[in-house]
Structure formats: structure tokens, C-alpha cells
Amino acid sequence: MKRWLLVIFVLIFKLRDLNAQADSILDPQITVGYAYHIPSGDMANRFGNNSALTLGFHAKFKSNWYAGVHGNFLFGNKVIQEEGFLQNLKVDGNYILDNDGQIATLVIQERGWCAFADGGRFFPMGNANTFSGLLVSGGVGFLQHKIRIEHQETHIQQLEGDYLKGYDRMTNGPCLRQSVEYMFQSKSGLVNFSIGVEGMQGFTQNRRAMNFDTGVIDRQKRVDQLYGVRLCWMLHLYRRMSPGFEDIYGPQH
């Protein structure tokens, strides 16, 4: 992982140098942001609304085409517990006991991630600030989610180590993404953000050998969908305002 991060940073700074030398034939940028999603399809049968932290690297070309990669860390507090969830660990009164025979307190949450290679087209809007406009994009990638079962204050042997994998319903598979965003990029280059809507459709499947609580081998095909809004801050990597800047964003007024 450290090696890959080093390679990414080296490529970013190489692009930065080439961009300056070539009079900004492209605009490389890092994006960080937050998204809020409403689940649909099979996803809505397991989780409630979730949040996501996003990180990406993209390049906007002089031709107004846009391409790059980005990933999301998904998290949420609402888990819709399916019939039989943790049933083999419960005692009379619907409690779960820890290793000392005391009633355990569990925190059950949603966790997941997704990553995409995406591309799109930027459409400048208006004459006063041609740096800003609509970005229509789409991508292909990978989606994974699972149920996080936390019991930090106690020890429960059945929910630790490899045993936990029999209860977390880890699910993953290929995913599609679409988005429409308004991008604002100030003439000074200091204020740059985007806000818009996005949708994701994952074609997923449970990847655990068996669900220990129900004794079921789950191989059902799923369609997990997420739809929501996203707000991102963009950090441009060009080093100077060169004549080529106008080739990308149009003349300044």
C-alpha cells in the first residue's frame, strides 16, 4: 500500500511539472468531499440512509473532457436486521451474553467502500465566469458493504476473529455510477467546489461461506442502489497561471 501511495504522489507531481511546461494543456486536481445517500433495491432491505467521505484525482482537458479515479468510504448507523440475525447467540429475553455471562451491549452499523474509474464532459455556463459549469459524468467500479458489529467494552468469542465473518454479511461486486454536478471555479483559483446528484448501482453477492446465525449459504444475486447528493472541494495542481489557463477555461472578464 505504501508503495502504491508513493507512486501516486510521484505521478501527481510529474503531471504538475508537465502541466506547467506545456502551458496547462490539462488541469489535474484532487477532490475531497462528503455525500449523503438514500438506498434503493436490495440495499434498502439491509441499510438505512448513509454518508460517504470521498477522495479523488481527476484531470480536466483543454477539450473540456474530464477523467480520473475516486473512492468513497461508506458509513451509516441504521441496519435493518433480517430475520434470524444473530439468533444463535441470543438467550431468553433476546439478549446476547459476553464471555463472563453478562448482558452485552452491541453497536451494529453499516460500513463499506466503493471505487470508480470515471469520465465525463464539462459544459461551461454563462459569459461572466466561464470557469464554472455543469459536469456530466459516469464510471465503472466496485462496491462493497458489510454489517459492523462492535462490542468494545466486552469480549464475545463468537463475534471475534474469523468467527465474526459468519455474521457480517460482507457483500461486493461490480458497480456503475452516474452524476450531474455544478462546478464553481473562481477566477483566482482559490475557491473551487462542486455540488450535484449521483446514483450507483452495484451487482453484488454475499462473499462469506455461510451465515453462521441462520445456517444459510447465501448466493443470491443482489442489485444494491444508492442515490444522493455530493459536495466536493477541488484542489488544483497547476503551479502558475499561464496563457494556457485561458485555453481550458476561456478568457477572463
Secondary structure, 3 states (H helix, E strand, C coil): CHHHHHHHHHHHHHHHHHHHHCCCCEEEEEEEEEEEEEEEEHHHHCECCEEEEEEEEEEEECCCEEEEEEEEEEEECCECCCCCCCHHHEECCCEEECCCCCECCCEEEEEEEEEEEEEEEEEECCCCCCCCEEEEEEEEEEEEEEEEEECCCCCCHHHCHHHHHHCCCCEEEEEEEEEEEEEEECCCCCCEEEEEEEEEEEEEEECCCCECCCCECCCCCEEEEEEEEEEEEEEECCCCCCCHHHHHHCCCC
